[in-house]
Amino acid sequence: MGIVAQAPRGGLREVLAGRSHPMLLSGAEIERFEDAHRGLFDIFDAHYTKGAHDLRRVTVGEARDLVALGLVGAGMLDAEADAFVASLSAGDNLRVRSIALALIGAAFAPDWIDADDGDASEDGEKKNDSPAAPGTSDAS
């Protein structure tokens, strides 16, 4: 895989509207989101530690704004990112939500994102491509 096709550290490369886009939430984008919506740790906690029943999970508007900010963080102009996200259909909302949640995870815990999709790391340890949040367990 070429370097252009790789995700930036702490970010993602996702396909939306038939094109691959790098996305990255830096501190500036996180602050912009929090100024417009709510704390990102609130969404992170609701998604990664509370489970599907938690009503504080990301809304469609929040998810779309996070994706737009992720595009801006990776270098797209604000107006271009807003127009691109606005052009997505309602049918894209589940994908947008998944990307938004992955962006939060990548921003707060970049080592959780494994470019090799769960392959063994350099030290031979198998990486989990959907890890539990710190302090939680996958065991039932």
Secondary structure, DSSP 8 states (H G I E B T S, - for coil): --GGGS--TTEEEEEETTEEEEEE--HHHHHHHHHHS--HHHHHHIIIII-TT-TTS--HHHHHHHHHHHHHHTT--HHHHHHHHHHS-GGGHHHHHHHHHHHHHHHH-GGG--TTSS-B-TTS-B--SS---TT--S--
